[in-house]
Amino acid sequence: MTTSLTAAVLGLLLVALPASAQEDETMIKRFCLAAFDAAMKQAGKTPPAGMGESTCDCFIQQVNQGAGLDAAKQTCTAEAIKASKS
């Protein structure tokens, strides 16, 4: 899944039919984890345990705080890289 396609899918989820915030976050997290796994596979990398979960939790938190999809992705990608180096 390409980055722009991932952002488009996540964007559509954010404006989907009304659902509870928890249901929205669960659905967004599933798509986020699928995109994360696909990106790692495409890069030929094996992420550290929990990296996908923490990255997607970060993404949801950033979006909930008003960040755009691209900004949230950039912020959380940078945090994941930083965390993997420590």
C-alpha positions, 0 to 999 in steps of 0.5 A, spaced: 500 500 500 503 506 498 503 512 502 498 516 499 493 510 498 494 509 506 493 517 507 487 516 503 484 510 506 485 513 513 482 520 511 476 516 509 475 513 515 476 519 519 469 522 515 466 515 515 459 514 517 458 516 525 460 511 530 463 511 537 470 514 537 473 507 540 470 504 534 473 509 529 480 508 533 480 501 532 478 501 525 484 506 524 489 502 528 487 496 524 489 500 517 495 503 520 498 496 523 496 493 516 500 499 512 506 499 517 506 491 516 506 492 509 511 498 509 516 494 513 515 488 509 516 492 503 523 495 506 525 488 508 525 490 515 523 486 521 521 492 526 522 491 534 516 488 538 511 493 539 513 498 534 507 498 530 503 498 536 506 504 539 507 508 532 499 507 530 497 509 537 502 515 536 498 516 529 491 516 532 493 521 538 496 526 533 490 526 529 486 526 535 490 533 537 488 536 530 494 534 526 493 532 519 495 525 516 501 527 513 504 531 519 501 525 524 505 520 520 511 524 519 511 525 527 510 518 529 515 515 524 520 520 527 519 518 534 519 510 532 526 511 529 528 515 535 525 509 539 528 504 535 535 507 536 535 507 544 
